Amino acid sequence: MEYTDIGEKVLGEVEKLYPKYKRVLAELVSIDTVSAQRSSSEMMRGAEYLSSVLGEVGFRASIKSYGGHPIVVGEVGEGPISILIYNHYDVQPVEPLELWDSNPFELVERNGKLFGRGVADNKGNIAARIAAIEALLPYIDRLGLKIKYIIEGEEEIGSTTLPRAVEDMKNWLRCDGGFWETGYVGRKGEFLVTLGFKGMVYVEVVLRGANRDVHSGSAPLVPNPVWRLVRFLSSIKDERGRILVDWLYKGVKELEWASELLEKMGIERIEHLEEMKKQLGIREFNEGLEGIEALKKLHLSPSINVSGLYAGYIGKGSKTVVPSIAGAKIDIRLVPGQDPDEILSEFKKFMEEKGLGDAELVLHGNAYPAGYTSPDEDIVRASVDAARTIYGTEPVLVPLSAGSGPYYYIANYVGTPLTSAGVGYYDSRAHAPNENIRIEDFVKSMKHVVLTVVKFASMKQK
């Protein structure tokens, strides 16, 4: 049987697996794996369920621990061509709960969509990919494949122990190609093949004044740490979003092909940005950015953002106090070439220069670099070709996601080139209330993975 025949045969079978894997997804969603909030026992329950699902399909599955939430690993097949699949089973907190139209930990179907925490990020992708591998299993030896799976439980809190796991399993993780965690469909039905993710440094700056909150009648005398914090933050970025510090750009490496891909993304992605403005109810982007310059800023530039602020009394009504503590949570997203340790060091120096040498600086999660894969890799070419068939339109190659993920460890440190596949679409609302996927995208993602694997095996056998 030729590769084309295998692909057609499996595509004809994969839809039959939808009911089964909808049930798998429902079970996954029901397990409350909010890594930032849940106990190790609840996270272990999620890992054990995934291990059992992989085992039932035919994977040699096990659970590993490196000091944090457990990691599920599995392997099936004995062929010379190796493919790695990376996912994570942990999810973001569901709050504000009142904005959900249904229980976030119950899979609900409405109007051709599936709702629940994690359906887009990242449990729907896990279910779709296991379905694809199950459909391929009768042909895995003929295709010459060995498929490996790693599913971590800390991605949403910075993949704190993943570096240890990667170091321990480095040789095992090195494969001919692989799938990163996710993928999304654009507004015109085009599939977005994302070739990299930004790095991340997430810090919390804490300033203290008096040893307790003080009656604000004493405000003329008692220092308020809020004013120091405000001045510090406004020295990093102005009210129009313009970056005021040079150190944020230290080490940036320009990838020529990345700029070229961004230019090719063209008018459709610019239209997407305009639609984004309307959806968010904002008049303009930071610095008045538009068109290709807005795309470059979004995808190819480092960024710094205040994710949260706290101080004093923020409850209902009034309470007149001079706060004793003020804090800010700040995320810094890095692009290729930047060293997270160096950027963190620069941030500390800047704090001292601005008179915040006495402040407490807390690093949350794991600081990691940006990672990327060249568009010339076989796994990318296979997934692009497969996307043309499955989605019926030309896919869009995105050089670097605006978001962050520990992509670097697999693609660049280990050396496994990665591509995208996914169940999400432009309005999936990942990380937000009413997270959802379209059923058609769930099924198409299964097919996309199947066809990518078959095409990749064909390329490697030649």
C-alpha positions as CSV (number, residue, x, y, z in Angstrom):
1,M,0.0,0.0,0.0
2,E,1.4,3.4,-1.0
3,Y,1.7,6.3,1.3
4,T,-1.1,8.1,-0.5
5,D,-3.4,5.1,-0.1
6,I,-2.6,4.9,3.6
7,G,-3.4,8.6,4.1
8,E,-6.8,8.2,2.3
9,K,-7.6,5.1,4.2
10,V,-6.9,6.6,7.6
11,L,-8.7,9.8,6.8
12,G,-11.8,7.8,6.0
13,E,-11.6,6.1,9.4
14,V,-10.6,8.9,11.7
15,E,-14.1,10.6,11.8
16,K,-15.5,7.4,13.4
17,L,-13.3,8.1,16.4
18,Y,-14.9,11.4,17.2
19,P,-17.6,10.1,19.6
20,K,-14.9,8.2,21.6
21,Y,-12.6,11.1,21.8
22,K,-15.3,13.6,22.7
23,R,-15.8,11.3,25.7
24,V,-12.1,11.4,26.4
25,L,-12.1,15.2,26.2
26,A,-15.1,15.3,28.5
27,E,-13.3,13.3,31.1
28,L,-10.2,15.4,30.8
29,V,-12.1,18.7,31.2
30,S,-13.8,17.3,34.3
31,I,-10.5,16.8,36.1
32,D,-9.6,20.2,37.7
33,T,-6.0,20.5,36.7
34,V,-5.5,24.2,37.4
35,S,-1.7,24.0,38.1
36,A,-1.5,27.3,39.8
37,Q,-4.2,26.3,42.4
38,R,-4.6,22.6,42.7
39,S,-3.0,20.0,45.0
40,S,-0.6,17.4,43.7
41,S,-3.3,14.7,44.1
42,E,-5.6,16.3,41.6
43,M,-2.8,16.8,39.1
44,M,-1.8,13.2,39.6
45,R,-5.4,12.2,38.8
46,G,-5.1,14.0,35.5
47,A,-1.7,12.4,34.7
48,E,-3.0,8.9,35.6
49,Y,-6.0,9.3,33.4
50,L,-3.9,10.3,30.4
51,S,-1.4,7.5,31.1
52,S,-4.3,5.0,31.0
53,V,-5.7,6.5,27.7
54,L,-2.3,6.2,26.1
55,G,-1.9,2.7,27.4
56,E,-5.3,1.6,26.0
57,V,-4.3,2.9,22.6
58,G,-1.0,0.9,22.6
59,F,1.6,3.3,24.0
60,R,4.2,2.1,26.5
61,A,3.2,4.8,29.0
62,S,4.6,5.9,32.3
63,I,4.4,8.8,34.8
64,K,7.6,10.7,35.8
65,S,8.2,13.4,38.4
66,Y,11.0,15.9,38.6
67,G,9.9,17.7,41.8
68,G,6.7,19.4,40.5
69,H,3.5,18.2,38.9
70,P,3.8,14.8,37.1
71,I,4.8,14.3,33.5
72,V,3.3,11.7,31.3
73,V,5.4,10.0,28.7
74,G,4.6,7.3,26.1
75,E,6.1,5.5,23.1
76,V,4.6,3.4,20.4
77,G,6.2,1.7,17.3
78,E,9.7,0.6,16.6
79,G,10.5,2.2,13.3
80,P,13.6,4.3,12.3
81,I,11.6,7.5,11.8
82,S,10.8,9.2,15.1
83,I,8.1,11.8,15.8
84,L,7.6,13.6,19.1
85,I,4.3,15.1,20.4
86,Y,4.4,17.7,23.2
87,N,1.3,18.8,25.1
88,H,0.3,19.9,28.6
89,Y,-2.6,18.8,30.7
90,D,-2.7,21.7,33.1
91,V,-5.0,24.6,32.6
92,Q,-5.5,28.3,33.6
93,P,-7.7,29.3,36.5
94,V,-11.4,29.7,35.6
95,E,-12.1,33.0,37.4
96,P,-14.2,35.1,37.0
97,L,-16.6,32.2,37.4
98,E,-19.7,34.4,37.0
99,L,-18.7,35.1,33.3
100,W,-19.0,31.5,32.3
101,D,-22.3,30.4,30.7
102,S,-21.8,26.8,32.0
103,N,-19.7,24.8,34.4
104,P,-16.1,25.3,33.2
105,F,-15.2,21.7,34.3
106,E,-18.0,20.1,32.4
107,L,-17.8,19.6,28.6
108,V,-20.9,21.3,27.1
109,E,-22.0,21.3,23.5
110,R,-23.8,24.3,22.1
111,N,-24.3,25.4,18.5
112,G,-21.6,23.2,17.0
113,K,-19.0,24.1,19.7
114,L,-17.6,22.4,22.7
115,F,-17.2,24.5,25.9
116,G,-15.0,23.9,28.9
117,R,-11.7,24.9,30.5
118,G,-8.9,23.5,28.5
119,V,-10.8,22.5,25.3
120,A,-8.5,24.8,23.2
121,D,-5.5,25.0,25.6
122,N,-4.6,22.2,25.7
123,K,-6.8,19.2,26.4
124,G,-8.7,19.3,23.1
125,N,-5.3,19.0,21.3
126,I,-4.4,16.0,23.4
127,A,-7.6,14.2,22.6
128,A,-7.4,14.9,18.9
129,R,-3.8,13.8,18.6
130,I,-4.3,10.5,20.5
131,A,-7.3,9.9,18.1
132,A,-5.0,10.5,15.1
133,I,-2.4,8.0,16.4
134,E,-5.0,5.4,17.1
135,A,-6.2,5.7,13.6
136,L,-2.7,5.3,12.3
137,L,-1.7,2.4,14.5
138,P,-2.5,-0.4,11.9
139,Y,0.0,1.2,9.5
140,I,2.7,2.4,12.0
141,D,5.2,-0.3,11.1
142,R,4.6,0.1,7.4
143,L,5.3,3.8,7.8
144,G,8.5,3.0,9.7
145,L,7.5,5.1,12.7
146,K,8.3,5.4,16.3
147,I,5.9,8.0,18.0
148,K,6.8,9.5,21.4
149,Y,4.5,11.6,23.6
150,I,5.3,14.0,26.4
151,I,2.5,15.7,28.4
152,E,3.6,18.0,31.2
153,G,1.5,19.6,34.0
154,E,3.2,22.9,34.5
155,E,3.1,24.8,31.3
156,E,0.6,27.4,32.6
157,I,2.9,28.2,35.6
158,G,6.1,28.5,33.6
159,S,7.2,24.8,33.1
160,T,9.2,25.0,36.3
161,T,10.6,21.5,36.3
162,L,10.6,20.9,32.5
163,P,14.3,21.8,32.2
164,R,15.2,19.0,34.6
165,A,13.0,16.6,32.7
166,V,14.5,17.6,29.4
167,E,18.0,17.2,30.7
168,D,17.2,13.7,31.9
169,M,15.4,12.6,28.8
170,K,17.4,14.6,26.2
171,N,18.3,11.7,24.0
172,W,14.8,10.2,24.1
173,L,13.3,13.6,23.2
174,R,15.6,14.0,20.2
175,C,13.4,13.0,17.1
176,D,13.3,13.6,13.4
177,G,10.3,16.0,13.8
178,G,7.5,16.8,16.1
179,F,4.3,18.6,17.0
180,W,4.2,21.5,19.4
181,E,1.2,21.9,21.7
182,T,-1.3,23.8,19.7
183,G,-2.6,25.4,16.5
184,Y,-5.4,27.7,15.4
185,V,-7.6,28.4,12.4
186,G,-7.8,32.0,11.2
187,R,-10.9,34.1,10.3
188,K,-11.0,32.9,6.7
189,G,-10.5,29.2,7.5
190,E,-6.8,29.2,7.0
191,F,-4.7,27.2,9.3
192,L,-1.9,29.0,11.1
193,V,1.4,27.1,11.3
194,T,3.4,28.7,14.1
195,L,7.1,28.2,13.9
196,G,8.2,29.4,17.3
197,F,7.2,31.0,20.6
198,K,8.6,33.9,22.6
199,G,10.5,33.3,25.8
200,M,9.4,34.5,29.2
201,V,10.6,36.2,32.4
202,Y,7.8,36.8,34.9
203,V,8.7,38.8,38.0
204,E,6.9,40.5,40.9
205,V,8.2,43.7,42.3
206,V,7.3,44.3,46.0
207,L,7.8,47.6,47.8
208,R,7.2,48.2,51.5
209,G,6.7,51.4,53.4
210,A,5.5,51.5,57.1
211,N,5.2,48.2,59.0
212,R,1.4,48.4,58.7
213,D,-1.3,50.4,56.9
214,V,-1.6,53.9,58.4
215,H,-4.5,56.3,58.7
216,S,-4.3,58.5,55.6
217,G,-4.4,61.6,57.8
218,S,-0.7,60.8,58.2
219,A,-0.1,60.9,54.5
220,P,1.8,64.2,54.7
221,L,4.5,62.4,56.7
222,V,4.3,58.7,56.0
223,P,5.8,57.5,52.7
224,N,3.4,55.7,50.4
225,P,5.2,52.9,48.4
226,V,2.6,53.3,45.6
227,W,4.1,56.5,44.4
228,R,7.5,54.9,44.1
229,L,6.0,52.0,42.2
230,V,4.1,54.3,39.8
231,R,7.3,56.3,39.0
232,F,9.2,53.1,38.4
233,L,6.7,51.6,36.0
234,S,6.3,54.9,34.1
235,S,10.0,55.0,33.5
236,I,9.8,51.7,31.6
237,K,6.8,52.5,29.3
238,D,4.8,55.6,28.6
239,E,1.1,56.0,28.4
240,R,1.1,55.4,24.6
241,G,2.9,52.1,25.1
242,R,6.3,53.3,23.9
243,I,9.2,51.4,25.5
244,L,11.6,53.8,27.2
245,V,14.5,51.4,28.1
246,D,17.2,50.0,25.8
247,W,18.0,46.9,27.9
248,L,14.7,45.2,26.8
249,Y,16.2,44.8,23.3
250,K,19.6,43.4,24.4
251,G,20.7,40.4,22.4
252,V,17.9,40.4,19.8
253,K,18.8,38.3,16.8
254,E,17.1,39.0,13.5
255,L,16.0,36.0,11.6
256,E,15.8,37.0,7.9
257,W,13.3,34.3,7.0
258,A,11.0,35.5,9.9
259,S,10.7,39.0,8.4
260,E,10.0,37.5,5.0
261,L,7.3,35.3,6.4
262,L,5.7,38.3,8.1
263,E,5.6,40.2,4.9
264,K,3.9,37.2,3.2
265,M,1.2,37.1,5.9
266,G,0.0,40.3,4.2
267,I,-3.4,42.0,4.1
268,E,-5.4,39.1,5.7
269,R,-3.4,39.2,9.0
270,I,-3.6,43.0,9.0
271,E,-7.4,42.8,8.6
272,H,-7.3,40.4,11.6
273,L,-5.6,43.1,13.7
274,E,-8.2,45.6,12.7
275,E,-11.0,43.2,13.7
276,M,-9.1,42.7,17.0
277,K,-9.4,46.4,17.7
278,K,-13.1,46.3,17.2
279,Q,-13.6,43.3,19.3
280,L,-11.6,44.8,22.2
281,G,-13.3,48.2,21.9
282,I,-10.1,50.2,21.5
283,R,-9.5,53.1,19.2
284,E,-5.9,52.4,18.3
285,F,-3.0,50.1,19.2
286,N,0.0,51.3,21.3
287,E,2.1,54.0,19.6
288,G,-0.6,54.2,16.9
289,L,0.8,51.1,15.2
290,E,-0.9,49.9,12.1
291,G,-0.3,47.4,9.2
292,I,3.0,45.6,8.8
293,E,4.6,47.6,11.6
294,A,2.0,46.4,14.0
295,L,2.6,42.8,12.9
296,K,6.3,43.2,13.4
297,K,5.8,44.6,16.9
298,L,3.5,41.8,17.8
299,H,5.5,38.9,16.5
300,L,9.2,39.9,16.3
301,S,9.8,42.3,19.2
302,P,10.3,41.7,22.9
303,S,7.6,43.2,25.2
304,I,7.1,44.1,28.8
305,N,3.7,44.3,30.4
306,V,2.2,44.9,33.9
307,S,0.0,41.9,34.5
308,G,-1.3,42.9,37.9
309,L,-1.1,45.7,40.5
310,Y,-2.0,45.7,44.2
311,A,-1.8,48.1,47.1
312,G,-4.0,49.3,50.0
313,Y,-7.8,48.9,50.1
314,I,-9.6,47.8,47.0
315,G,-12.8,46.5,48.4
316,K,-16.3,48.2,48.2
317,G,-16.7,51.7,49.5
318,S,-13.9,53.7,51.0
319,K,-11.1,53.1,53.5
320,T,-8.6,55.9,54.0
321,V,-5.2,54.4,54.5
322,V,-1.5,54.9,53.5
323,P,-0.7,51.3,52.2
324,S,2.2,49.6,53.8
325,I,2.9,47.5,50.6
326,A,2.6,47.9,46.9
327,G,3.4,45.4,44.2
328,A,3.4,44.8,40.5
329,K,3.5,41.5,38.5
330,I,5.4,42.0,35.3
331,D,5.8,39.7,32.3
332,I,8.7,40.2,29.8
333,R,8.4,38.3,26.5
334,L,11.7,37.5,24.7
335,V,12.5,37.0,21.1
336,P,15.3,34.8,19.5
337,G,18.8,35.6,20.7
338,Q,17.9,37.0,24.1
339,D,19.2,35.4,27.3
340,P,16.5,35.4,30.0
341,D,19.2,35.5,32.8
342,E,20.8,38.5,31.1
343,I,17.4,40.3,30.8
344,L,16.6,39.6,34.4
345,S,20.0,41.0,35.4
346,E,19.4,44.1,33.4
347,F,16.0,44.5,35.1
348,K,17.6,44.3,38.5
349,K,20.2,46.9,37.6
350,F,17.5,49.2,36.3
351,M,15.6,48.8,39.6
352,E,18.7,49.9,41.5
353,E,19.3,52.8,39.1
354,K,15.7,54.0,39.8
355,G,16.1,53.8,43.6
356,L,14.4,50.5,44.1
357,G,17.4,48.6,45.5
358,D,15.4,47.9,48.6
359,A,12.5,46.3,46.8
360,E,11.9,42.6,46.8
361,L,12.1,40.9,43.4
362,V,10.4,37.5,43.0
363,L,10.8,35.3,39.9
364,H,7.7,33.3,39.1
365,G,8.0,30.1,37.2
366,N,10.9,29.2,34.9
367,A,12.6,31.9,32.8
368,Y,13.2,30.6,29.4
369,P,14.5,31.8,25.9
370,A,12.5,32.1,22.7
371,G,12.5,29.0,20.5
372,Y,11.9,28.5,16.8
373,T,12.0,26.1,13.8
374,S,13.1,26.9,10.3
375,P,10.3,26.8,7.7
376,D,12.5,24.5,5.5
377,E,12.3,21.5,7.9
378,D,10.6,18.4,6.6
379,I,8.0,18.3,9.4
380,V,7.0,21.9,8.6
381,R,6.7,21.2,4.9
382,A,4.6,18.1,5.6
383,S,2.2,19.9,7.9
384,V,1.8,22.8,5.4
385,D,1.1,20.4,2.6
386,A,-1.4,18.5,4.8
387,A,-3.1,21.7,5.9
388,R,-3.8,22.6,2.3
389,T,-5.7,19.4,1.8
390,I,-7.5,19.3,5.2
391,Y,-8.5,23.0,5.4
392,G,-8.9,23.7,1.7
393,T,-6.9,26.9,1.7
394,E,-3.3,28.0,1.8
395,P,-2.0,27.9,5.4
396,V,-0.2,30.9,6.9
397,L,3.3,30.5,8.3
398,V,3.7,32.5,11.5
399,P,7.4,33.0,12.3
400,L,6.9,33.6,16.0
401,S,3.8,33.5,18.2
402,A,3.0,36.6,20.2
403,G,2.7,34.3,23.2
404,S,5.3,32.4,25.1
405,G,5.9,28.7,25.7
406,P,8.9,26.4,26.5
407,Y,9.3,25.6,22.8
408,Y,13.1,26.4,23.1
409,Y,13.8,23.3,25.2
410,I,12.5,20.9,22.5
411,A,13.2,22.7,19.3
412,N,16.6,24.3,20.0
413,Y,18.2,22.7,23.1
414,V,17.2,19.1,22.3
415,G,17.1,19.8,18.5
416,T,13.8,18.4,17.4
417,P,12.2,20.6,14.7
418,L,8.5,21.3,15.5
419,T,5.3,22.2,13.6
420,S,1.8,23.1,14.5
421,A,-1.5,21.2,14.6
422,G,-4.5,22.2,16.7
423,V,-8.2,22.3,17.5
424,G,-8.5,26.0,18.2
425,Y,-9.9,28.9,16.1
426,Y,-9.6,32.7,16.3
427,D,-12.4,33.0,18.9
428,S,-11.6,30.0,21.1
429,R,-11.1,32.3,24.2
430,A,-8.2,30.4,25.6
431,H,-7.4,31.5,29.2
432,A,-10.8,33.3,29.3
433,P,-14.4,32.5,30.3
434,N,-16.4,30.4,27.8
435,E,-13.3,28.8,26.3
436,N,-14.5,26.8,23.3
437,I,-13.6,24.9,20.1
438,R,-15.7,24.2,17.0
439,I,-16.5,20.5,16.5
440,E,-15.4,20.7,12.9
441,D,-12.0,22.0,13.9
442,F,-11.6,19.1,16.4
443,V,-12.2,16.6,13.6
444,K,-10.0,18.5,11.1
445,S,-7.2,18.6,13.6
446,M,-7.3,14.7,13.8
447,K,-7.1,14.6,10.1
448,H,-4.3,17.2,9.8
449,V,-2.2,15.2,12.3
450,V,-2.8,12.0,10.4
451,L,-1.9,13.4,7.0
452,T,1.2,15.3,8.4
453,V,2.5,12.1,9.8
454,V,2.0,10.1,6.6
455,K,3.6,12.8,4.4
456,F,6.5,13.2,6.8
457,A,7.1,9.4,6.8
458,S,7.0,9.5,3.0
459,M,9.6,12.3,2.9
460,K,11.9,10.5,5.3
461,Q,11.7,7.1,3.5
462,K,12.9,8.6,0.2
